Amino acid sequence: MSDRSALEALDEIHDRILWLSTSIIHHANRVRPSLSGLKVGGHQASCASIASIMTALWFHELRAEDRVSIKPHAGPVWHAINYLFGELDDEQMTTLREFGGLQSYPSRTKDPVPADYSTGSVGIGATAPIWGAVARRYVDSSLRDIGTGRQYSLVGDAELDEGAVWEAVNDPGVKHLGEIVWIIDLNRQSLDRVVPDIAAGRIEATFEAAGWQVITVKFGRLLEDLFAREGGDALRRRILTMSNPEYQRILRCSADELRTRLPGEGGSDGDGDSESPQALHALISDLDDATLLAAIRNLGGHDIPTLLEAFAQIDDSRPTAVIAYTIKGFGLPSSGHPQNHSALIDAAEYSALAELSGQDPQSPWSRFDPDTPAGRVVAEAAQRLTRPEFAPAAPVELPRDLERRHKGTSSSQSALGRVLMDLSRQSPETARRVVTVSPDVSSTTNLGGWVNKVGVWSADAAQNWFADDAETILQWNESAQGQHMELGIAETNLVGLLGELGATWSRWGEPLFPIGVMYDPFVNRALEPWTFGIYAGGQSILVGTPSGVTLAPEGGAHQSITTPSTGIEVPGLVTYEPAFAQDVEWSLLHAMSLIGKPGGESAYLRLSTRAVDQSLARVPADPAARERRRQQVIAGAYRLRSSTRPVVQLVGMGALMTEVLAAADRLAEMGIEAEVVCVTSPGLLYRALRSGQRRSPALGSAGGSGWILDQVFPASNAVPMVTVLDGHPHTLSFLATINQVEHVALGVSTFGQSGDIDDVYRYHGIDTESIVFAALDAVRS
């Protein structure tokens, strides 16, 4: 096939993709009955602005090893491409946003053809390929050769307003990842309006300052040809200097209006050249109406040969940003309209588009004849993009118990570092798949020993200039064999990386055990992107430490309140707040066993810096009793002090078990027998409670087993209950409904204060005295 024939075929494919993507949305909104009467939605104009770019990518540029994150509102374009490849049938094309059908936004887990990256939450999908590149390199350098490949992000320019985008772009390690290519769909429109400022220069400068290659694709061949004619310089200057709103407005003009508006008013174009308007007028007066209208729309992002030339310039030694000027709604009646973001073309406009496209509006789904040039290009692309399958690695045998006897006084945070070190000694094959990630807090979260042992992962090895400094405790040895990654102080980046490290099992058959550590007060800042990563199939462990008002001297700004209930509220997540070092070990090992496999779950561990007497845990010495305790710990709770005839039940969690046990002793001195329960996972207990109630289909595998409630909260011991934790009291309040008992909930529901632990606990009413008062109130009520 000649180059010209190939380009003509690509143009024909683009037109079909525009038609199909528009039809997918049209059918969902105008044809398919809506029982609720609500607008289904979709984004025809957003699809149209990027259809040329996606045509050039899929049908010319992409290779099987490449992966692409598609801007959320371009999902129908991607479905149209899959339809041309034969991966979707006619019936599926009618199911956009229907229950069980094509998803609103590209999804790795819910679409019939899984996307490379789930997108939809602004900024997260855009940055995912950066972390995907790191994850691929990590697996390739640490486990097995999985090949190379570019990581593309298709990003709308309005999405660049999301701060997390620039946190990722500017991370120091990113400039070494040459496989990253971002293509910016610069249509200069957001949801509500035309973006008022010409931001392209600022965008270019920001990428360049971060060490990226920038390729700007402004104009297509037709405009470039006109620029070369007499008066062409004036036309170029006029287009470049007009504001975004003015340019959008002239897209709505007829040819006659253009001939008046385009030269502008007055005798100068702003550069002191009084001849420019006249020269521009002379240039466009020689053009017929069709050519003039086509020329003003001939931006580089819609000119496939120009796009291919830009792609050929990509330098794989550093990240690349291709900034492609486009028109929102290109090829549709809504082209350039300032409110076209969610606009739908009407039936008459749809019929007109069908006639222009040579399609039947009553039977809109059609592929190319395989014997035509376009059909051959489609077939070649489908074959080229067929990916090899990676055989899954042999299952990893995780230890359940490292059998350390935790003694003395220590915190749950310090236990984390010890568990990782013990794991590296006792189960090196397991530890080899552990990769830790932190935002510049390795030393303050007790990962120093682990980092010294396994080293820091880096795409490029670097010399450790402090290796011979005896006073340097934390050794920063960087290489491609390290197992710790450290980003800047940007929690969104950390959980984005966690999500991609947690997806390697499904991409390349190599499971990892990614463990991220951050200060617990900032977990909520990272929760939305981390949750989105879980939705997209990334399985990981997040450790929040230090936590709660127990971090007393830090004051209210650093005292987390709502994080303990996270595991109850987030799907696909198990949460633990262990009180003792032994509980940390068992919880972490169990959390690791849940990830890196189909149907797996992520985990969140909330740890504390408060030193606790480990003898209070009363870990059984007998092997059978020890195993029973372990099973209860990982199931959500255990009875720390049992009683055959309790008067009150004290239920505590985390670092506050010291106060709970002290309160039980005080009550015993008064002749009031108290049973003490240590909760390790409120989320798992809630699941267990739900499992005994009416189940919804959505509960699925998230349903827990009721055995833990029978063992820890038997009906025979249904007595008044006091719950207490270093967090919001509602977290444990549901426990009183198990046996419908009287209940007093203690916890933290106001902003904190600086001070020592005794003062702060007393301020919030979670000290020993307050627990005793609550127990007496519960018993006497």
C-alpha positions in Angstrom: 0.0 0.0 0.0 1.4 3.4 -1.0 1.9 6.1 1.7 -0.9 8.1 0.2 -3.2 5.1 0.2 -2.3 4.4 3.8 -3.0 8.0 4.9 -6.3 7.9 3.0 -7.2 4.7 4.8 -6.4 6.3 8.2 -8.6 9.2 7.3 -11.4 6.8 6.5 -10.9 4.9 9.7 -11.0 8.2 11.6 -14.3 9.1 10.0 -15.7 5.7 11.0 -14.5 5.9 14.5 -16.1 9.4 14.9 -19.3 8.0 13.6 -19.3 4.9 15.8 -18.3 6.8 19.0 -21.0 9.4 18.3 -23.5 6.6 17.6 -22.7 4.7 20.9 -23.6 7.8 22.9 -26.6 8.7 20.6 -28.1 5.2 21.0 -27.7 5.3 24.8 -29.5 8.7 25.1 -31.8 8.9 22.1 -32.7 5.3 21.2 -32.5 3.1 24.2 -35.5 3.5 26.5 -34.8 5.1 29.8 -37.0 3.8 32.6 -35.9 6.5 35.0 -36.1 9.3 32.6 -32.6 10.5 33.4 -30.1 11.5 30.9 -27.6 8.7 30.3 -24.8 11.1 29.3 -21.6 10.7 27.4 -19.3 13.2 25.8 -19.6 13.3 22.0 -17.6 16.5 21.7 -14.8 15.2 23.9 -14.6 12.0 21.8 -14.5 14.1 18.6 -11.6 16.2 19.8 -9.3 13.2 20.3 -10.6 10.7 17.6 -7.8 11.7 15.2 -5.1 11.2 17.8 -6.4 7.8 18.8 -6.7 6.8 15.1 -3.1 7.7 14.5 -2.0 5.8 17.6 -3.9 2.6 17.4 -3.7 2.1 13.6 -0.1 3.2 13.1 2.0 4.0 16.1 1.2 1.5 18.9 3.0 -1.8 19.4 1.9 -4.8 21.4 4.2 -3.9 24.4 2.8 -0.4 24.7 0.1 0.6 27.1 -2.3 3.5 27.0 -4.3 5.5 29.6 -7.2 7.0 27.7 -8.8 10.3 28.8 -12.0 9.4 30.6 -14.5 11.0 28.3 -12.9 9.3 25.2 -14.2 5.9 26.3 -16.6 5.6 23.4 -13.7 6.2 20.9 -11.9 3.3 22.5 -15.0 1.1 22.3 -15.3 2.0 18.6 -11.7 0.9 18.0 -12.4 -2.4 19.8 -15.5 -2.9 17.7 -13.4 -2.4 14.5 -11.0 -5.0 15.8 -13.9 -7.4 16.3 -13.6 -7.5 20.1 -17.1 -6.1 20.6 -20.3 -7.1 18.9 -23.2 -5.0 17.7 -25.3 -5.7 20.8 -22.5 -4.5 23.1 -22.3 -1.2 21.2 -25.8 -0.4 22.5 -24.9 -0.9 26.2 -23.0 2.3 27.1 -23.6 3.1 30.8 -26.1 0.2 31.0 -26.0 -2.1 33.9 -23.3 -4.7 33.0 -22.5 -2.9 29.8 -19.8 -0.6 28.4 -18.6 1.5 31.3 -18.9 5.3 31.6 -15.1 5.5 31.6 -12.4 3.0 30.5 -12.1 0.3 33.2 -9.5 -2.5 33.7 -12.0 -4.5 35.8 -15.5 -3.9 34.5 -15.4 -3.4 30.7 -15.8 -6.4 28.4 -12.5 -5.5 26.9 -10.2 -4.5 29.8 -8.5 -1.2 29.5 -4.8 -0.8 30.2 -5.6 1.7 32.9 -8.8 2.6 34.6 -9.6 6.3 34.2 -12.4 8.6 35.3 -11.1 10.3 38.4 -9.4 13.5 37.2 -5.6 13.3 37.3 -5.3 9.7 38.4 -5.6 8.0 35.1 -3.2 10.6 33.6 -0.4 9.8 36.0 -1.0 6.0 36.2 1.4 5.2 33.3 4.2 6.9 35.1 3.8 4.5 38.0 3.1 1.7 35.5 6.5 2.4 34.0 8.2 2.2 37.4 6.4 -1.1 38.2 7.4 -2.6 34.8 11.0 -1.6 35.3 11.0 -3.0 38.9 9.6 -6.4 37.8 12.1 -6.5 34.8 15.1 -5.7 37.0 14.1 -7.8 40.0 12.1 -10.8 38.9 12.2 -11.6 35.1 12.5 -10.0 31.7 9.1 -8.7 30.6 10.1 -6.6 27.7 9.9 -2.8 27.1 7.2 -0.6 25.7 6.0 3.0 25.9 3.5 4.1 28.4 1.1 6.6 26.9 -1.3 9.1 28.6 -4.0 10.7 26.6 -4.9 13.8 28.6 -7.3 16.6 28.1 -5.8 20.1 28.7 -8.4 20.9 31.4 -7.2 17.8 33.3 -3.8 19.5 33.7 -5.5 21.8 36.3 -5.3 18.8 38.7 -2.4 19.4 41.1 -1.5 15.7 41.3 -0.6 15.8 37.7 2.3 18.2 38.3 3.3 16.4 41.5 4.0 13.4 39.3 5.5 15.2 36.3 8.0 17.0 38.6 9.0 14.0 40.7 12.8 13.8 40.3 12.9 10.2 39.2 10.4 10.6 36.4 12.8 12.4 34.1 14.7 9.2 33.7 11.7 7.2 32.3 12.0 7.7 28.6 9.1 5.3 27.8 6.5 7.8 29.1 4.6 9.7 26.4 1.8 12.2 27.2 -0.4 13.4 24.4 -2.2 16.6 25.5 -5.6 17.1 23.7 -5.4 20.9 23.8 -8.9 21.8 22.9 -8.9 24.8 25.3 -12.3 24.0 26.8 -13.3 22.8 30.2 -16.8 21.6 31.3 -18.4 25.0 31.6 -16.4 27.4 29.3 -13.7 28.2 26.9 -10.4 28.4 28.9 -9.7 32.2 28.8 -5.9 32.3 28.7 -3.6 30.9 26.1 -1.9 28.4 28.4 0.1 26.4 25.9 3.3 28.3 26.6 3.0 27.8 30.3 2.3 24.1 29.8 5.3 23.7 27.5 7.6 25.5 29.9 6.4 23.4 32.9 7.1 20.1 31.1 10.5 21.4 29.9 11.5 22.5 33.3 10.8 19.0 34.6 13.2 17.6 32.0 10.6 16.4 29.5 10.9 16.6 25.7 8.1 18.8 24.3 6.7 18.4 20.8 4.0 20.9 19.9 1.6 20.1 17.1 -0.2 23.3 16.2 -1.2 23.3 12.6 -2.1 20.8 9.8 -0.9 20.6 6.3 -3.6 22.9 4.8 -2.8 25.8 7.1 1.0 25.3 6.7 0.5 25.5 3.0 -1.4 28.7 3.4 1.3 30.1 5.7 3.8 29.7 2.9 1.8 31.9 0.6 1.8 35.7 0.4 -0.1 37.0 3.4 0.6 33.7 5.2 2.7 35.2 7.9 -0.2 37.6 8.7 -2.6 34.6 9.0 -0.2 32.7 11.3 0.2 35.8 13.6 -3.5 36.4 13.6 -4.3 32.8 14.7 -1.5 32.7 17.2 -2.4 36.0 18.9 -6.1 35.7 19.1 -7.6 34.7 22.4 -9.1 31.2 23.0 -12.6 32.5 23.1 -12.2 34.5 19.9 -10.9 31.5 18.1 -13.7 29.3 19.4 -16.2 32.0 18.2 -14.9 32.0 14.6 -15.3 28.3 14.5 -19.0 29.0 14.6 -18.9 31.5 11.7 -20.0 31.0 8.1 -17.5 31.6 5.4 -18.8 35.1 4.8 -18.5 36.0 8.5 -15.0 34.6 8.5 -13.9 36.9 5.7 -14.9 39.8 7.9 -13.8 38.6 11.3 -10.5 37.0 10.4 -8.6 40.0 9.1 -9.7 41.9 12.3 -10.5 45.5 12.7 -8.3 48.6 12.3 -5.1 49.0 10.4 -2.7 47.0 12.5 -2.5 43.4 13.8 -0.9 44.6 17.0 2.7 44.3 15.8 2.7 47.7 14.0 2.3 46.1 10.6 -0.5 48.1 8.9 -0.3 45.9 5.8 -1.1 42.6 7.7 -5.0 42.9 7.6 -4.9 43.8 3.9 -2.5 40.9 3.1 -4.6 38.5 5.2 -7.8 39.7 3.4 -6.1 39.2 0.0 -5.1 35.7 1.0 -8.5 34.5 2.2 -10.3 36.2 -0.6 -8.7 33.7 -3.1 -10.1 30.7 -1.1 -13.4 29.1 -1.8 -15.8 28.7 1.1 -15.1 25.0 1.7 -11.3 25.5 1.8 -11.6 28.6 4.1 -13.8 26.7 6.6 -11.6 23.7 6.5 -8.4 25.8 6.9 -9.5 27.5 10.1 -10.2 24.1 11.6 -7.0 22.5 10.3 -5.2 22.1 13.6 -2.3 19.7 14.0 -4.2 17.4 16.4 -6.7 16.6 13.6 -4.2 16.1 10.8 -3.0 12.5 10.9 0.2 13.0 8.8 1.2 15.9 11.0 0.6 13.7 14.1 2.7 10.8 12.6 5.5 13.2 12.0 5.4 14.4 15.6 5.3 10.8 16.9 8.4 10.1 14.8 10.3 12.8 16.8 9.8 11.1 20.2 13.1 10.7 22.0 12.9 7.6 24.2 15.8 8.8 26.4 13.5 11.1 28.4 9.7 11.5 28.9 7.8 13.3 26.1 4.8 15.6 26.1 3.1 16.0 22.7 0.9 19.0 22.8 -1.7 18.7 20.1 -4.0 21.6 19.3 -7.5 20.3 18.7 -11.1 21.4 18.5 -13.7 20.1 20.9 -16.5 18.6 18.8 -14.4 18.4 15.7 -16.5 17.1 12.8 -19.8 17.5 14.7 -22.4 20.3 14.6 -21.4 21.2 18.2 -17.8 21.9 17.0 -16.2 24.7 19.1 -19.4 25.6 21.0 -18.5 26.8 24.5 -21.1 24.6 26.2 -20.6 21.4 24.1 -18.9 19.4 26.8 -22.0 17.3 27.6 -24.1 18.4 24.7 -25.8 15.7 22.5 -26.5 16.2 18.8 -30.2 15.8 18.0 -31.9 13.4 15.7 -31.7 15.7 12.6 -28.0 16.4 13.2 -27.4 12.7 13.7 -29.0 11.9 10.3 -26.9 14.6 8.7 -23.8 13.1 10.1 -24.9 9.7 8.8 -25.3 11.1 5.3 -21.9 12.8 5.5 -20.3 9.6 6.8 -22.1 7.3 4.3 -23.8 5.4 7.1 -27.3 4.2 7.9 -28.7 5.8 11.1 -31.1 2.9 11.5 -28.2 0.4 11.3 -25.2 2.3 12.6 -22.8 -0.6 13.4 -20.6 -1.5 10.5 -17.0 -2.7 10.0 -14.7 -2.4 7.0 -14.6 -4.9 4.2 -11.3 -6.7 4.9 -10.4 -6.4 1.2 -10.4 -2.6 1.3 -7.4 -0.5 2.2 -9.0 0.6 5.4 -9.9 -3.0 6.2 -6.3 -4.1 5.7 -5.0 -1.4 7.9 -7.4 -2.5 10.7 -6.5 -6.1 10.3 -2.7 -5.3 10.4 -3.2 -3.2 13.5 -5.2 -5.9 15.3 -2.5 -8.4 14.6 0.3 -6.0 15.6 -1.3 -5.2 18.9 -1.9 -8.8 20.0 0.0 -9.2 23.2 1.8 -12.3 24.5 0.5 -13.9 27.6 2.7 -14.1 30.6 2.6 -17.3 32.6 1.9 -16.7 36.2 4.8 -17.1 38.6 4.8 -20.1 41.0 2.6 -19.3 44.1 4.5 -17.7 46.9 4.4 -19.7 50.2 3.8 -17.0 52.8 4.6 -17.8 56.4 1.7 -17.3 58.8 3.8 -16.9 62.0 7.4 -15.9 62.3 7.3 -17.2 65.9 9.1 -14.3 67.4 8.4 -13.9 71.2 7.7 -10.1 71.4 9.0 -8.9 74.8 9.6 -5.7 76.7 8.0 -2.4 75.7 7.6 -1.3 72.1 5.2 0.3 69.7 3.2 -1.1 66.9 5.2 1.2 64.5 8.5 -0.2 65.6 7.1 -3.7 65.2 6.6 -3.1 61.5 10.3 -2.7 60.9 11.1 -5.8 62.9 8.6 -7.9 61.1 10.1 -7.0 57.7 13.6 -7.8 58.9 12.4 -11.2 60.4 10.7 -11.9 57.1 13.8 -11.3 55.1 15.7 -13.7 57.3 13.1 -16.5 57.6 11.5 -16.3 54.2 13.8 -14.7 51.7 11.8 -15.8 48.7 8.8 -14.0 50.1 10.8 -10.9 51.2 12.2 -10.7 47.6 8.7 -9.7 46.4 8.3 -7.0 49.1 8.7 -3.5 47.9 8.3 -0.6 50.3 7.3 2.9 49.3 7.4 6.1 51.4 7.2 9.9 51.0 10.4 10.9 52.6 9.5 9.4 56.0 11.5 6.1 56.0 13.5 6.8 59.1 10.6 8.3 61.1 8.4 5.3 60.4 11.0 2.7 61.5 11.9 1.4 58.0 15.6 2.3 58.4 16.8 -1.2 59.1 14.9 -2.6 56.2 16.2 0.1 53.8 19.7 -0.5 54.9 19.3 -4.2 54.2 17.5 -4.2 50.9 18.7 -0.9 49.4 16.8 1.7 47.4 15.4 1.0 43.9 16.4 3.5 41.2 16.2 3.4 37.4 19.8 4.7 37.5 22.4 3.6 40.0 23.9 6.4 42.1 26.9 6.6 44.3 26.3 6.7 48.0 28.7 9.5 49.1 28.0 8.8 52.8 28.7 5.1 52.7 32.0 5.6 54.6 30.5 8.1 57.1 30.3 6.3 60.4 27.7 8.8 61.8 25.3 8.1 58.9 22.8 5.6 60.2 20.4 5.4 57.2 22.4 4.2 54.2 21.0 5.3 50.8 22.3 2.7 48.4 20.5 3.2 45.1 20.4 0.5 42.3 18.0 -1.4 40.1 18.1 -4.2 42.7 16.9 -2.2 45.6 13.5 -2.9 47.2 12.6 0.5 48.7 11.2 3.5 46.7 11.0 7.0 48.0 9.0 9.8 46.4 8.7 13.4 47.4 6.2 14.5 49.9 3.2 13.8 47.7 0.8 11.2 49.1 -1.1 11.0 45.8 2.0 9.8 44.0 2.7 7.2 46.7 -0.6 5.5 46.4 -0.6 5.8 42.6 2.7 3.9 42.6 1.3 1.4 45.1 -1.7 0.7 42.8 0.6 -0.1 39.9 3.0 -2.2 41.9 0.0 -4.0 43.1 -1.2 -4.8 39.6 1.9 -6.6 38.3 0.4 -10.0 39.0 -2.3 -9.3 36.5 -0.1 -7.5 33.9 2.9 -9.8 33.8 2.1 -12.7 36.1 4.6 -11.5 38.8 3.0 -10.7 42.2 4.6 -8.1 44.4 3.9 -7.2 48.0 3.8 -3.4 47.9 3.8 -1.8 51.3 3.4 2.0 51.5 4.0 4.0 54.6 2.8 7.5 55.4 1.7 9.6 58.3 -1.8 8.5 59.3 -3.1 12.1 59.3 -2.5 12.2 55.6 -4.2 9.0 54.7 -7.5 10.8 53.9 -5.6 13.0 51.5 -4.5 9.9 49.6 -7.7 7.9 50.1 -9.4 8.9 46.8 -6.6 7.9 44.5 -5.8 4.8 46.5 -9.4 3.8 46.4 -9.4 4.3 42.6 -6.3 2.2 42.4 -8.1 -0.6 44.3 -11.1 -0.3 41.9 -8.7 -0.7 39.0 -7.3 -3.9 40.4 -4.2 -2.7 42.3 -3.7 -4.7 45.5 -1.4 -3.2 48.1 -0.9 -2.5 51.8 -0.9 1.0 53.2 0.5 1.7 56.6 -0.6 4.9 58.4 1.7 5.8 61.2 1.9 7.5 63.6 -1.8 7.9 64.3 -4.5 9.5 66.4 -4.3 11.9 69.3 -1.8 9.5 70.8 0.7 11.6 68.8 0.0 14.0 71.5 2.7 16.7 71.2 2.1 17.2 67.5 -1.2 18.9 68.2 -4.6 18.8 66.4 -3.2 19.4 62.9 -1.5 16.0 63.0 -4.0 13.9 65.0 -6.2 11.7 62.8 -9.8 11.1 63.8 -11.7 9.4 61.0 -9.2 6.9 59.6 -10.1 3.9 61.8 -13.4 3.5 60.0 -11.8 3.4 56.6 -11.8 -0.4 56.3 -15.6 -0.4 57.0 -16.3 2.1 54.3 -13.9 1.3 51.4 -14.8 -1.7 49.2 -12.0 -4.2 48.6 -10.1 -3.1 51.7 -9.3 -4.9 55.0 -8.2 -2.7 57.9 -6.2 -3.5 61.0 -5.3 -1.5 64.0 -3.2 -3.8 66.1 -2.5 -3.1 69.7 0.6 -5.3 70.2 3.7 -6.3 68.2 2.4 -9.9 67.8 -0.8 -8.6 66.3 1.2 -6.4 63.9 3.1 -9.5 62.7 0.1 -11.7 62.2 -2.0 -8.9 60.6 0.8 -7.9 58.2 1.5 -11.5 57.1 -2.2 -12.1 56.6 -2.6 -8.8 54.6 0.2 -9.9 52.4 -1.6 -13.2 51.7 -4.6 -11.3 50.4 -2.8 -9.5 47.6 -1.3 -10.4 44.3 -4.0 -12.7 43.1 -7.5 -12.8 41.5 -10.1 -11.8 44.0 -7.5 -10.3 46.3 -7.9 -7.4 48.6 -5.8 -4.4 49.8 -5.1 -3.7 53.4 -4.7 -0.7 55.7 -2.7 -0.9 58.9 -3.0 1.9 61.4 0.0 1.9 63.7 1.1 4.0 66.7 4.4 5.3 68.2 3.1 4.7 71.7 5.2 2.2 73.6 3.1 -0.6 75.0 4.0 -3.3 77.5 4.0 -6.5 75.4 3.3 -8.8 78.3 -0.3 -7.3 78.4 -1.0 -9.2 75.2 -0.8 -12.6 77.0 0.1 -14.4 73.9 -0.5 -18.2 74.6 2.5 -20.4 74.7 0.7 -23.5 73.7 1.0 -24.0 69.9 -2.7 -24.8 69.5 -3.9 -21.9 71.6 -1.4 -19.6 69.9 -2.8 -20.6 66.5 -6.3 -19.9 67.8 -5.3 -16.5 68.9 -3.7 -15.8 65.5 -6.9 -16.8 63.7 -8.9 -14.5 65.9 -6.5 -11.6 65.4 -6.7 -11.8 61.6 -10.5 -12.3 61.8 -11.0 -9.0 63.7 -11.0 -9.4 67.5 -10.1 -11.6 70.5 -11.0 -11.8 74.2 -8.0 -10.5 76.1 -9.6 -11.2 79.5 -12.4 -13.6 79.6 -15.1 -14.0 82.3 -17.9 -16.5 82.8 -20.1 -13.9 84.5 -19.0 -10.5 83.3 -21.0 -7.4 84.4 -19.6 -5.2 81.6 -17.6 -5.6 78.4 -14.8 -3.3 77.7 -14.0 -3.2 73.9 -10.8 -1.4 72.9 -8.5 -1.0 69.9 -4.9 -0.1 69.2 -2.8 1.8 71.6 -5.7 2.4 74.0 -5.6 -1.2 75.2 -3.3 0.0 78.0 -6.1 2.2 79.4 -8.8 -0.4 78.8 -6.9 -3.0 80.8 -6.1 -0.5 83.5 -9.9 0.4 83.7 -10.7 -3.4 84.0 -8.3 -3.6 86.9 -9.9 -0.6 88.6 -13.4 -2.1 88.1 -12.2 -5.4 89.6 -11.1 -3.6 92.7 -14.7 -2.3 93.0 -16.0 -5.9 92.6 -17.2 -5.3 89.0 -16.1 -8.1 86.7 -15.2 -6.8 83.3 -14.5 -8.8 80.2 -11.9 -7.2 77.9 -12.0 -7.5 74.1 -9.2 -6.3 71.8 -10.5 -5.4 68.4 -8.0 -5.6 65.6 -10.3 -5.0 62.6 -13.6 -3.3 62.9 -14.2 -3.7 59.2 -13.9 -7.5 59.4 -16.3 -7.6 62.4 -18.8 -5.5 60.4 -18.5 -8.0 57.5 -19.2 -10.8 59.9 -22.3 -9.0 61.2 -23.5 -8.4 57.7 -23.0 -12.1 56.8 -25.7 -13.0 59.3 -28.1 -10.4 57.9 -29.8 -10.2 54.5 -27.1 -10.2 51.8 -27.1 -8.0 48.8 -25.6 -9.2 45.5 -23.0 -6.4 45.8 -21.7 -7.9 49.0 -20.3 -10.9 47.1 -17.1 -12.2 48.5 -16.9 -9.3 50.9 -19.2 -11.2 53.2 -17.5 -12.3 56.4 -17.9 -15.3 58.6 -19.9 -15.1 61.7 -17.8 -17.5 63.7 -15.6 -14.7 65.1 -18.7 -13.0 66.6 -19.8 -16.2 68.2 -16.4 -16.6 69.8 -15.8 -13.0 70.9 -19.4 -11.7 71.4 -21.4 -14.7 72.4 -25.1 -14.1 73.3 -24.4 -15.8 76.6 -22.2 -12.8 77.6 -24.6 -10.1 76.4 -23.8 -7.4 79.0 -23.5 -3.6 78.7 -20.6 -2.5 76.5 -18.1 0.3 76.5 -16.2 0.8 73.3 -13.1 3.0 73.2 -10.5 3.9 70.5 -8.2 6.7 69.4 -10.5 7.8 66.6 -14.2 8.6 66.0 -16.4 6.6 68.4 -18.9 5.6 65.6 -16.2 3.2 64.3 -17.1 0.6 67.0 -20.6 1.6 67.8 -22.2 -1.1 65.6 -20.8 -3.8 67.9 -23.5 -3.1 70.4 -26.1 -4.2 67.9 -24.8 -7.8 67.8 -26.6 -8.6 71.0 -28.6 -5.4 71.4 -26.9 -4.3 74.6 -26.6 -1.0 76.5 -23.6 0.9 75.1 -21.3 3.9 75.8 -19.0 4.9 72.9 -15.8 6.7 73.7 -13.5 8.2 71.2 -12.3 11.4 69.5 -14.7 13.7 67.9 -13.1 17.1 68.2 -9.9 18.6 67.0 -6.9 17.8 69.2 -4.6 19.7 71.4 -0.9 19.6 72.0 0.3 18.1 75.3 1.4 14.8 76.8 -0.7 11.7 76.4 -2.3 11.9 79.8 -3.6 15.4 79.3 -4.7 14.7 75.7 -6.5 11.5 76.6 -8.2 13.3 79.5 -9.3 16.1 77.2 -11.0 13.7 74.8 -12.4 11.4 77.5 -10.5 8.3 76.6 -8.3 8.0 79.6 -8.6 5.3 82.2 -10.8 7.4 84.5 -13.3 8.1 81.7 -13.5 4.4 80.8 -14.3 3.5 84.4 -17.0 6.2 84.5 -18.5 5.0 81.3 -18.5 1.4 82.5 -20.3 2.4 85.7 -22.8 4.4 83.8 -23.5 1.5 81.4 -23.9 -1.0 84.3 -26.2 1.3 86.3 -28.4 2.2 83.3 
